[in-house]
Amino acid sequence: MDKVRKGEIPWTKLDDLHRMILEDLLKQYKIEGLSEEEKVNWAHVWRRLKPWPDSVEGLSRLKKKYIISPMSNGNVALMTNLAKFAGLPWDVILGSDLVEHYKPDREMYLSAPLYLDLKPQQVMMCAAHASDLQAARSYGLRTGFIYRPNEYGGDLSAWRPRLNRAILTWFL
């Protein structure tokens, strides 16, 4: 994504970047014999991620009162397939291919107010990444930090869903 953001390669959707990375890894590790179908399956693994255990329930509750959407570096097809696989109840998907920019570019953060006919201060971005929230706030969006103790790996027994719900509720 950074090569796209820096203009080193033309706009490329995330699914295609994943495929490019896969092709590089296959060459690097001298892996041969995969069919095209197997390569597509591996390149699309992000479409089959399991959600955090409290995500579907929490999003479903939020959806009763708010418009909910990912603001993702993923392209719309990737995020649509992920939603279908994981049962994520989004109202709309704000993928990077709609604005042909990746976060932390301004265009990504301002796509929510643009496409949803809202003012930036009427949009709240919730995320587990502080840098993402800092960028969103710098463009006028409200922010909510979602604590995910194992976001970058670690002991799964440390995960505390009550704490996650309490933190999300505090920001709402």
Disulfide bonds with the S-S distance in Angstrom:
none
